[in-house]
Every structure is written in C-alpha cells, then in structure tokens.
Amino acid sequence: MIKKKIEDALNEQINAEMWSAYLYLSMSLHFEHEGRPGIANWFRVQFQEEQAHALALMDYLNARDARVVLQPVAGVPTEWESPKAAFEDTLAHEKKVTALINNLYAMAEAEKDFATRQKLNTFVAEQVEEEDNVRQIIDDLNLVGTDGTGLYQIDRQLAGRTYVAPVL
C-alpha cells in the first residue's frame, strides 16, 4: 500500500499533467486559428503526451491500491503573440514540471517508496527530452527571426511530428 502523502502528491501531479494537456490543446487551437497547422500539430501531439502522462500516473495509483482523485483543471491562456512566445512559455512550463517531478522523486526517496521512485525514473528522463526539444525549436525560431520563409519551413517541419505513445 502506498503512503497517503505519496498518493496525494501523485494526485496533484495528475492534475498538473492534465493542466499541461489543456495548455497544449489551447496552444494547438490558437495556432490552428492563426493558420500555422504545423505548429498546431506539434502542440496537439504534446497534448496527447501529457494526457498519457496523467493516465500512466492514474494506472500506477490503481496498481498500488490507491485512490485517484480528479480535481478541476484551472483555466489556461488562450492567445500568444507569436510562435516564439508560445514555445518560450512551453519551455518555462516544462521547467516547472521538471521541478514538480524532481520533488516527487525526492519525496518518494525520503519515504523509502522505491516502487514510486522507480516509476518516476521514466518521468525524469522524459523531462530532459521535453526541455531539450523545446529549446531546439526556440533556437530555430531565433535563427529565422521574423523571416516568413523561415517560419514557413519551421511550420512544415513541425507538421511532421506524430504521436507515439510513451512507455511509462
């Protein structure tokens, strides 16, 4: 049986993952409306990944005979001034999520909950990848600036991203 402290913290993380999904869906819809289908696609895939993260944590709690308690998801922004602004918000958000995961990992270790710590290993690695991917997109956006051809090429590149269910 999982300790209540860990159960509560994982339920909070589920809510954070659902908020992340909602944020990325909002970004996707914004850029779809702005005529940037590739950027919209990238954020839609991100939305799917965040849902998968939440579901993995739900499944884990159920496997540990703990209770999943869904909470309301707070509202998210709905507009961004540019693709670069959205990806900068994304990087800042992913850094926040990294801190949340690291705190969960430290809590699991302090509580000697080795199963939870092991489960979180994949999330720790996932966050390194998330931050790196977004940082690379920001680098590309910085490189092209406001050049329409460059932005078009980045949009087309991001259109090729496909959802692959993470192994969590």
Secondary structure, DSSP 4 states (H G I P E B T S, - for coil): ---HHHHHHHHHHHHHHHHHHHHHHHHHHHHHHTT-HHHHHHHHHHHHHHHHHHHHHHHHHHHTT------PPPP-----SSHHHHHHHHHHHHHHHHHHHHHHHHHHHHTT-HHHHHHHHHHHHHHHHHHHHHHHHHHHHHHHTT-HHHHHHHHHHHHT--------
